């Protein structure tokens, strides 16, 4: 009795308890829709009790085997990212002729999206530039103030600005 296992079909997909179109090979969902049930079939009903399904995610070397008679894969709290789920059937050491491949993308929340990260980097860069410029300007102002103080300290006499009865008045630095 030779058993031929044909192509594996996705017969149903449920996302967060809602059955959706299972005739696609790509699904994109939001980050808070992270619970999936994938149901498979061979569409060949001979010796169904001896058939087991195996799957792997993202081309892992190790295949996970579902219990005999089980055709559903439960994926709970799937983290954001891209996943390739490959399923094959097996009966008495014989594998299905064609595996089923489903691609799944769980989107990142908006605050971890590429645009948000670019915005964060832009804000951070702007702040670093602003504070760096502010710090340099403050140091330059302090340096200039110290130079002026030193110059004023070194001058023995100060010319008083203004005139006293039309004459320039020169005073000692102690009387100014």
C-alpha positions in Angstrom: 0.0 0.0 0.0 1.9 3.0 -1.3 0.9 6.4 0.1 1.6 9.5 -2.0 1.4 12.8 -0.1 0.6 15.6 -2.4 0.8 19.3 -1.7 0.1 20.7 1.8 -2.7 23.4 1.8 -3.5 26.1 4.3 -7.2 25.3 5.0 -7.9 28.1 7.5 -6.1 30.9 9.3 -7.4 32.7 12.4 -5.9 35.9 13.7 -7.0 36.9 17.2 -10.1 34.7 17.0 -11.2 36.0 13.5 -11.1 33.7 10.5 -9.6 35.5 7.5 -9.0 34.7 3.8 -6.7 31.7 3.8 -6.0 31.7 0.0 -3.1 34.1 0.4 0.6 33.3 1.1 1.4 36.7 2.8 -0.3 38.3 5.8 0.5 41.6 7.5 -0.9 42.4 10.9 -0.6 45.0 13.6 1.6 44.4 16.6 -1.3 43.8 18.9 -2.7 41.0 16.7 -0.2 38.5 17.7 -2.2 35.3 18.2 -2.5 32.9 15.1 -3.9 29.5 14.4 -2.9 28.0 11.0 -4.8 24.9 9.9 -3.5 22.6 7.2 -4.8 19.8 5.0 -3.6 17.5 2.3 -6.9 17.4 0.5 -6.2 13.6 0.2 -8.2 11.8 2.8 -6.6 8.3 2.7 -4.7 7.3 5.9 -5.3 10.6 7.6 -4.8 9.0 11.0 -1.1 8.2 10.2 -0.3 11.7 8.8 1.6 14.1 10.9 2.4 17.7 10.1 5.8 19.4 10.7 6.7 23.0 10.5 9.6 25.3 10.8 9.9 29.1 11.1 12.4 31.2 9.2 14.1 28.1 7.6 15.2 26.7 11.0 17.1 23.5 10.6 14.9 21.7 13.1 11.3 20.9 12.2 8.7 20.9 14.9 6.3 17.9 14.7 2.6 18.3 15.6 1.0 15.4 17.5 -0.5 12.8 15.2 -4.0 13.8 14.1 -3.4 17.5 14.7 -3.3 19.8 11.8 -3.2 23.2 13.6 -0.3 25.4 14.5 -0.8 27.8 17.4 1.4 30.9 17.5 0.8 33.1 20.5 2.1 36.6 21.3 4.2 36.7 18.1 6.8 39.5 18.4 7.0 42.1 15.6 9.1 41.0 12.7 8.9 39.0 9.5 8.3 35.2 9.6 8.3 32.5 7.0 6.3 29.4 8.1 6.9 26.3 6.1 4.7 23.2 6.7 5.1 19.7 5.4 3.2 16.4 5.9 4.7 13.1 6.8 3.4 9.5 6.8 5.5 6.5 7.5 8.7 8.4 6.6 7.4 9.8 3.4 7.1 13.6 3.0 4.6 15.6 1.1 5.7 16.5 -2.5 5.2 20.3 -1.9 5.5 22.2 1.3 3.2 25.1 2.1 4.9 28.4 2.8 3.2 31.4 4.5 4.9 34.7 5.0 3.8 36.7 8.0 4.7 40.2 9.0 3.8 41.5 12.4 4.3 45.3 12.3 6.1 47.2 14.9 4.1 49.7 17.0 4.3 53.2 15.6 6.7 54.3 18.3 9.2 51.7 17.1 8.7 52.2 13.4 11.5 53.3 11.1 10.0 56.8 10.8 9.8 57.2 14.6 13.4 56.0 15.0 14.5 58.5 12.4 12.6 61.3 14.2 14.2 60.3 17.6 17.7 60.4 16.0 17.0 63.8 14.4 15.8 65.2 17.7 18.7 63.8 19.6 21.2 65.1 17.0 19.6 68.6 17.1 19.8 68.6 20.9 23.5 67.6 20.9 24.3 70.3 18.4 22.3 72.9 20.3 24.0 72.1 23.6 27.4 71.8 22.1 27.0 75.3 20.4 25.6 76.7 23.7 28.5 75.3 25.7 31.1 76.7 23.2 29.4 80.1 23.2 29.3 80.2 27.0 33.0 79.2 27.3 33.9 81.9 24.7 31.9 84.5 26.7 33.7 83.6 29.9 37.1 83.7 28.2 36.3 87.1 26.7 35.2 88.4 30.1 38.4 87.1 31.8 40.5 88.8 29.1 38.6 92.1 29.7 39.1 91.8 33.5 42.8 91.1 33.0 43.2 94.1 30.7 41.3 96.4 33.1 43.4 95.2 36.1 46.7 95.8 34.2 45.9 99.4 33.3 47.3 101.7 36.0 45.2 104.7 35.1 41.8 105.1 33.7 40.7 107.9 31.4 37.4 109.0 32.7 34.9 109.3 30.0 33.4 112.7 29.7 34.6 116.2 30.1 34.8 118.4 33.1 34.5 122.0 32.0 35.7 121.1 28.5 38.8 119.3 29.6 39.7 115.6 29.7 40.1 114.5 33.2 42.6 111.8 34.0 42.2 110.0 37.3 43.9 107.2 39.2 42.4 103.8 38.9 41.6 104.1 42.6 39.5 107.2 42.2 37.6 106.0 39.1 
